[in-house]
Amino acid sequence: MIPAIRPGYAQAGLVEPQGMDIDVHALHQGFLAGAKARGASIVLDATITDLERKAGRWHARTRQGEFVARTVINAAGAWCDEIARMAGAKAIGLVAKRRTAFTLKARSLDPDISFDPDGWPMCIDIDEDFYFKADAGRLLCSPADETPSPPCDAQPEDIDIAIAVERLRAATVLGIDRIEARWAGLRSFVFDGSLVIGPDPEQEGFLWMAALGGYGIQTSPATSRIVAALATGEGFPCEFEALGLSPLDLDPGRIA
């Protein structure tokens, strides 16, 4: 399936025929369009400077002014613990970890193998030491790094890119012509690796949507449905309980 794998490198492989690729940009734009069509306002560059509850309402002071609401949804990614502290809630012990990715132009070093990645499936080493997949005639690669980091605008490190390139060369017969784009992001986790979604056990009207661990896009239809139901007083959606998911599995209160 991936002819560029170096002979002798792999002993066996697993194939997930139901695996799909998500157009993240299109999905984001669809979510934004849907939110705006339902009356939502998208406010940018609105760093929160203070968050407090008065007379049954949350008051969020930001660089774009003050916002008042009955319910706050804490979906601030790596900054969720910082937002919680502003609200007087206990932190859940989030650990943000940097993940690096980059695209590269490559070629086959074997004259009998053509470089045509658009027909290849995504390839992940069994130890998750690296992965690569086709990206518009190029390869998108990652060393699958999980480097602890404070909340920040994460930037790729040269060493992580070099590690991924070394692993790619060891696993394939590809020659690397050049790195074309590089970026990094933060994936946040709590101690048990599971998501944290639900009402804070102490602060009324404060909902957590945190510790998505890099699976925010994949889980967004389900997690947003759960959070919306909780925020509007509907309760935990029964369709998820029918699938074996309990609100206790996600409950912030499980974290002592």
C-alpha positions as a Markdown table, in Angstrom:
| # | Residue | x | y | z |
|---|---|---|---|---|
| 1 | Met | 0.0 | 0.0 | 0.0 |
| 2 | Ile | 3.0 | 2.3 | 0.6 |
| 3 | Pro | 5.7 | 1.1 | -1.8 |
| 4 | Ala | 8.2 | 3.6 | -0.3 |
| 5 | Ile | 8.5 | 1.6 | 3.0 |
| 6 | Arg | 12.1 | 0.4 | 3.1 |
| 7 | Pro | 12.4 | -3.4 | 2.6 |
| 8 | Gly | 12.9 | -5.2 | 5.9 |
| 9 | Tyr | 11.8 | -2.2 | 8.0 |
| 10 | Ala | 8.3 | -3.5 | 8.8 |
| 11 | Gln | 7.4 | -6.9 | 10.0 |
| 12 | Ala | 3.6 | -6.5 | 9.7 |
| 13 | Gly | 1.0 | -3.8 | 9.3 |
| 14 | Leu | -2.5 | -3.0 | 10.4 |
| 15 | Val | -5.0 | -1.3 | 8.0 |
| 16 | Glu | -8.0 | 0.7 | 9.1 |
| 17 | Pro | -10.3 | 0.7 | 6.0 |
| 18 | Gln | -12.8 | 3.1 | 7.6 |
| 19 | Gly | -10.2 | 5.8 | 8.3 |
| 20 | Met | -11.1 | 9.1 | 6.8 |
| 21 | Asp | -9.4 | 12.5 | 6.4 |
| 22 | Ile | -11.0 | 15.7 | 7.7 |
| 23 | Asp | -10.8 | 19.0 | 5.9 |
| 24 | Val | -10.2 | 21.0 | 9.0 |
| 25 | His | -10.5 | 24.4 | 7.3 |
| 26 | Ala | -13.8 | 23.5 | 5.7 |
| 27 | Leu | -15.1 | 22.1 | 9.0 |
| 28 | His | -14.1 | 25.3 | 10.9 |
| 29 | Gln | -15.7 | 27.5 | 8.3 |
| 30 | Gly | -18.9 | 25.4 | 8.5 |
| 31 | Phe | -19.0 | 25.7 | 12.3 |
| 32 | Leu | -18.5 | 29.5 | 12.0 |
| 33 | Ala | -21.2 | 29.9 | 9.4 |
| 34 | Gly | -23.6 | 27.8 | 11.4 |
| 35 | Ala | -22.9 | 29.8 | 14.6 |
| 36 | Lys | -23.4 | 33.2 | 12.8 |
| 37 | Ala | -26.6 | 32.0 | 11.2 |
| 38 | Arg | -28.0 | 31.3 | 14.6 |
| 39 | Gly | -27.1 | 34.7 | 16.0 |
| 40 | Ala | -23.7 | 34.1 | 17.5 |
| 41 | Ser | -21.0 | 36.9 | 17.5 |
| 42 | Ile | -17.4 | 36.0 | 16.9 |
| 43 | Val | -15.2 | 38.3 | 18.9 |
| 44 | Leu | -11.4 | 38.1 | 18.3 |
| 45 | Asp | -8.4 | 39.5 | 20.3 |
| 46 | Ala | -10.5 | 39.4 | 23.5 |
| 47 | Thr | -8.0 | 38.2 | 26.1 |
| 48 | Ile | -9.8 | 37.8 | 29.5 |
| 49 | Thr | -8.4 | 40.0 | 32.2 |
| 50 | Asp | -10.9 | 39.2 | 34.9 |
| 51 | Leu | -13.8 | 36.8 | 35.5 |
| 52 | Glu | -16.2 | 36.9 | 38.4 |
| 53 | Arg | -19.7 | 35.9 | 39.3 |
| 54 | Lys | -22.1 | 38.6 | 40.6 |
| 55 | Ala | -25.9 | 38.3 | 41.2 |
| 56 | Gly | -26.1 | 35.0 | 39.3 |
| 57 | Arg | -24.2 | 36.2 | 36.3 |
| 58 | Trp | -20.6 | 35.8 | 35.1 |
| 59 | His | -18.8 | 39.0 | 34.2 |
| 60 | Ala | -15.9 | 38.6 | 31.8 |
| 61 | Arg | -13.7 | 41.6 | 31.3 |
| 62 | Thr | -11.7 | 41.5 | 28.2 |
| 63 | Arg | -9.7 | 43.7 | 25.9 |
| 64 | Gln | -12.8 | 44.0 | 23.8 |
| 65 | Gly | -15.1 | 45.0 | 26.7 |
| 66 | Glu | -17.2 | 43.3 | 29.2 |
| 67 | Phe | -19.4 | 40.3 | 28.5 |
| 68 | Val | -22.1 | 39.0 | 30.9 |
| 69 | Ala | -23.8 | 35.6 | 30.8 |
| 70 | Arg | -25.4 | 33.0 | 33.1 |
| 71 | Thr | -23.0 | 30.3 | 32.0 |
| 72 | Val | -19.3 | 30.3 | 31.0 |
| 73 | Ile | -17.9 | 27.4 | 28.9 |
| 74 | Asn | -14.2 | 27.0 | 29.7 |
| 75 | Ala | -12.9 | 25.9 | 26.3 |
| 76 | Ala | -9.6 | 27.7 | 26.4 |
| 77 | Gly | -7.4 | 24.8 | 25.5 |
| 78 | Ala | -4.0 | 24.9 | 27.3 |
| 79 | Trp | -5.2 | 28.0 | 29.2 |
| 80 | Cys | -8.3 | 26.3 | 30.8 |
| 81 | Asp | -6.6 | 26.1 | 34.2 |
| 82 | Glu | -5.8 | 29.8 | 34.1 |
| 83 | Ile | -9.4 | 30.6 | 33.3 |
| 84 | Ala | -10.6 | 28.4 | 36.1 |
| 85 | Arg | -8.4 | 30.2 | 38.6 |
| 86 | Met | -9.8 | 33.5 | 37.5 |
| 87 | Ala | -13.3 | 32.1 | 38.2 |
| 88 | Gly | -12.3 | 30.8 | 41.6 |
| 89 | Ala | -12.5 | 27.2 | 40.5 |
| 90 | Lys | -9.9 | 24.6 | 41.2 |
| 91 | Ala | -7.5 | 23.7 | 38.5 |
| 92 | Ile | -7.6 | 20.2 | 37.0 |
| 93 | Gly | -3.9 | 19.8 | 36.5 |
| 94 | Leu | -3.7 | 20.3 | 32.8 |
| 95 | Val | -0.4 | 19.5 | 31.1 |
| 96 | Ala | 0.1 | 21.0 | 27.7 |
| 97 | Lys | 2.3 | 19.1 | 25.3 |
| 98 | Arg | 3.8 | 20.4 | 22.1 |
| 99 | Arg | 3.1 | 18.6 | 18.8 |
| 100 | Thr | 5.2 | 19.4 | 15.7 |
| 101 | Ala | 4.2 | 19.0 | 12.1 |
| 102 | Phe | 5.7 | 20.0 | 8.8 |
| 103 | Thr | 5.3 | 19.4 | 5.1 |
| 104 | Leu | 8.2 | 18.4 | 2.8 |
| 105 | Lys | 9.0 | 17.7 | -0.8 |
| 106 | Ala | 10.4 | 14.2 | -1.3 |
| 107 | Arg | 11.4 | 11.8 | -4.1 |
| 108 | Ser | 12.0 | 8.1 | -4.3 |
| 109 | Leu | 15.6 | 7.0 | -4.1 |
| 110 | Asp | 14.6 | 3.6 | -5.7 |
| 111 | Pro | 14.3 | 3.9 | -9.5 |
| 112 | Asp | 11.7 | 1.1 | -9.4 |
| 113 | Ile | 9.4 | 3.0 | -7.0 |
| 114 | Ser | 7.6 | 6.2 | -8.0 |
| 115 | Phe | 6.8 | 8.9 | -5.6 |
| 116 | Asp | 3.0 | 9.2 | -5.7 |
| 117 | Pro | 1.8 | 9.8 | -2.1 |
| 118 | Asp | -1.7 | 10.9 | -3.0 |
| 119 | Gly | -2.7 | 7.3 | -3.2 |
| 120 | Trp | -1.1 | 6.2 | 0.0 |
| 121 | Pro | -2.9 | 5.8 | 3.4 |
| 122 | Met | -1.7 | 7.7 | 6.4 |
| 123 | Cys | 1.2 | 5.7 | 8.0 |
| 124 | Ile | 1.8 | 5.6 | 11.7 |
| 125 | Asp | 4.7 | 3.7 | 13.3 |
| 126 | Ile | 3.3 | 1.1 | 15.8 |
| 127 | Asp | 5.2 | 2.9 | 18.7 |
| 128 | Glu | 3.8 | 6.3 | 17.4 |
| 129 | Asp | 7.4 | 7.6 | 17.0 |
| 130 | Phe | 6.4 | 9.4 | 13.8 |
| 131 | Tyr | 3.7 | 9.5 | 11.1 |
| 132 | Phe | 3.3 | 10.8 | 7.6 |
| 133 | Lys | 0.5 | 11.2 | 5.1 |
| 134 | Ala | -0.1 | 12.7 | 1.7 |
| 135 | Asp | -0.8 | 16.4 | 1.4 |
| 136 | Ala | -1.4 | 17.8 | -2.1 |
| 137 | Gly | 1.6 | 16.0 | -3.6 |
| 138 | Arg | 3.8 | 16.5 | -0.6 |
| 139 | Leu | 4.1 | 14.7 | 2.7 |
| 140 | Leu | 2.9 | 15.9 | 6.0 |
| 141 | Cys | 5.1 | 14.5 | 8.7 |
| 142 | Ser | 5.4 | 14.6 | 12.5 |
| 143 | Pro | 7.7 | 13.1 | 15.1 |
| 144 | Ala | 4.6 | 12.6 | 17.2 |
| 145 | Asp | 6.3 | 14.6 | 20.0 |
| 146 | Glu | 4.7 | 15.3 | 23.3 |
| 147 | Thr | 7.0 | 17.8 | 24.9 |
| 148 | Pro | 5.5 | 19.4 | 28.1 |
| 149 | Ser | 5.1 | 23.2 | 27.6 |
| 150 | Pro | 3.5 | 26.1 | 29.4 |
| 151 | Pro | 0.5 | 27.6 | 27.6 |
| 152 | Cys | 1.9 | 29.7 | 24.8 |
| 153 | Asp | 1.9 | 30.3 | 21.0 |
| 154 | Ala | 3.8 | 27.1 | 20.3 |
| 155 | Gln | 6.6 | 27.1 | 17.7 |
| 156 | Pro | 8.3 | 24.2 | 16.0 |
| 157 | Glu | 11.8 | 23.2 | 17.2 |
| 158 | Asp | 14.5 | 22.3 | 14.7 |
| 159 | Ile | 15.5 | 19.3 | 16.7 |
| 160 | Asp | 11.9 | 17.8 | 16.5 |
| 161 | Ile | 11.8 | 18.2 | 12.7 |
| 162 | Ala | 15.3 | 16.7 | 12.4 |
| 163 | Ile | 14.2 | 13.7 | 14.5 |
| 164 | Ala | 11.1 | 13.1 | 12.3 |
| 165 | Val | 13.2 | 13.4 | 9.1 |
| 166 | Glu | 15.7 | 10.8 | 10.5 |
| 167 | Arg | 12.9 | 8.4 | 11.3 |
| 168 | Leu | 11.3 | 8.9 | 7.9 |
| 169 | Arg | 14.6 | 8.2 | 6.2 |
| 170 | Ala | 15.1 | 5.0 | 8.3 |
| 171 | Ala | 11.6 | 3.8 | 7.4 |
| 172 | Thr | 11.4 | 4.6 | 3.7 |
| 173 | Val | 13.4 | 4.8 | 0.5 |
| 174 | Leu | 12.6 | 8.5 | 0.2 |
| 175 | Gly | 15.0 | 11.3 | -0.3 |
| 176 | Ile | 14.1 | 14.6 | 1.3 |
| 177 | Asp | 14.4 | 17.6 | -1.0 |
| 178 | Arg | 13.3 | 20.4 | 1.3 |
| 179 | Ile | 11.0 | 21.3 | 4.3 |
| 180 | Glu | 8.3 | 23.6 | 3.0 |
| 181 | Ala | 6.2 | 24.6 | 6.0 |
| 182 | Arg | 6.4 | 23.9 | 9.7 |
| 183 | Trp | 4.2 | 24.6 | 12.7 |
| 184 | Ala | 3.4 | 23.4 | 16.2 |
| 185 | Gly | 0.4 | 23.3 | 18.5 |
| 186 | Leu | -0.4 | 22.3 | 22.1 |
| 187 | Arg | -2.4 | 19.3 | 23.1 |
| 188 | Ser | -3.7 | 19.3 | 26.7 |
| 189 | Phe | -4.1 | 16.3 | 29.0 |
| 190 | Val | -5.1 | 15.4 | 32.5 |
| 191 | Phe | -3.8 | 12.5 | 34.6 |
| 192 | Asp | -6.0 | 9.8 | 33.1 |
| 193 | Gly | -5.8 | 11.0 | 29.5 |
| 194 | Ser | -9.6 | 11.4 | 29.2 |
| 195 | Leu | -11.6 | 14.4 | 28.3 |
| 196 | Val | -13.0 | 16.8 | 30.9 |
| 197 | Ile | -16.5 | 17.9 | 30.1 |
| 198 | Gly | -19.2 | 19.0 | 32.5 |
| 199 | Pro | -20.1 | 21.4 | 35.3 |
| 200 | Asp | -17.6 | 22.5 | 37.8 |
| 201 | Pro | -18.3 | 20.8 | 41.2 |
| 202 | Glu | -18.1 | 24.1 | 43.0 |
| 203 | Gln | -18.7 | 27.1 | 40.7 |
| 204 | Glu | -22.2 | 27.4 | 39.5 |
| 205 | Gly | -22.7 | 28.1 | 35.8 |
| 206 | Phe | -19.0 | 27.2 | 35.0 |
| 207 | Leu | -18.7 | 24.4 | 32.4 |
| 208 | Trp | -15.5 | 22.7 | 31.5 |
| 209 | Met | -14.6 | 21.6 | 28.0 |
| 210 | Ala | -11.0 | 20.7 | 28.4 |
| 211 | Ala | -8.2 | 18.1 | 28.0 |
| 212 | Leu | -9.2 | 17.1 | 24.5 |
| 213 | Gly | -5.7 | 15.7 | 23.9 |
| 214 | Gly | -5.4 | 16.6 | 20.3 |
| 215 | Tyr | -8.8 | 15.1 | 19.4 |
| 216 | Gly | -10.8 | 18.2 | 19.4 |
| 217 | Ile | -11.6 | 18.2 | 15.7 |
| 218 | Gln | -12.5 | 14.5 | 15.6 |
| 219 | Thr | -14.7 | 14.7 | 18.6 |
| 220 | Ser | -16.2 | 18.2 | 18.0 |
| 221 | Pro | -19.7 | 17.0 | 16.8 |
| 222 | Ala | -20.1 | 14.9 | 19.9 |
| 223 | Thr | -18.4 | 17.2 | 22.5 |
| 224 | Ser | -20.2 | 20.3 | 21.3 |
| 225 | Arg | -23.6 | 18.4 | 21.5 |
| 226 | Ile | -22.8 | 17.4 | 25.1 |
| 227 | Val | -21.7 | 20.9 | 26.2 |
| 228 | Ala | -24.7 | 22.6 | 24.5 |
| 229 | Ala | -27.1 | 20.2 | 26.3 |
| 230 | Leu | -25.5 | 20.8 | 29.6 |
| 231 | Ala | -25.3 | 24.6 | 29.1 |
| 232 | Thr | -29.0 | 24.8 | 28.3 |
| 233 | Gly | -30.2 | 22.6 | 31.1 |
| 234 | Glu | -31.1 | 19.6 | 28.9 |
| 235 | Gly | -28.7 | 17.3 | 30.8 |
| 236 | Phe | -26.3 | 14.7 | 29.5 |
| 237 | Pro | -27.6 | 13.5 | 26.1 |
| 238 | Cys | -29.2 | 10.0 | 26.3 |
| 239 | Glu | -27.8 | 9.0 | 22.9 |
| 240 | Phe | -24.3 | 9.0 | 24.3 |
| 241 | Glu | -25.3 | 7.0 | 27.4 |
| 242 | Ala | -26.8 | 4.4 | 25.0 |
| 243 | Leu | -23.4 | 4.1 | 23.5 |
| 244 | Gly | -21.9 | 3.3 | 26.9 |
| 245 | Leu | -20.5 | 6.8 | 27.7 |
| 246 | Ser | -21.4 | 8.0 | 31.2 |
| 247 | Pro | -21.2 | 11.6 | 32.3 |
| 248 | Leu | -19.0 | 10.4 | 35.1 |
| 249 | Asp | -16.4 | 9.4 | 32.5 |
| 250 | Leu | -16.0 | 13.1 | 31.7 |
| 251 | Asp | -16.9 | 14.7 | 34.9 |
| 252 | Pro | -14.5 | 17.4 | 36.2 |
| 253 | Gly | -15.3 | 16.1 | 39.8 |
| 254 | Arg | -13.4 | 12.9 | 39.1 |
| 255 | Ile | -10.2 | 14.9 | 39.5 |
| 256 | Ala | -9.5 | 15.4 | 43.1 |
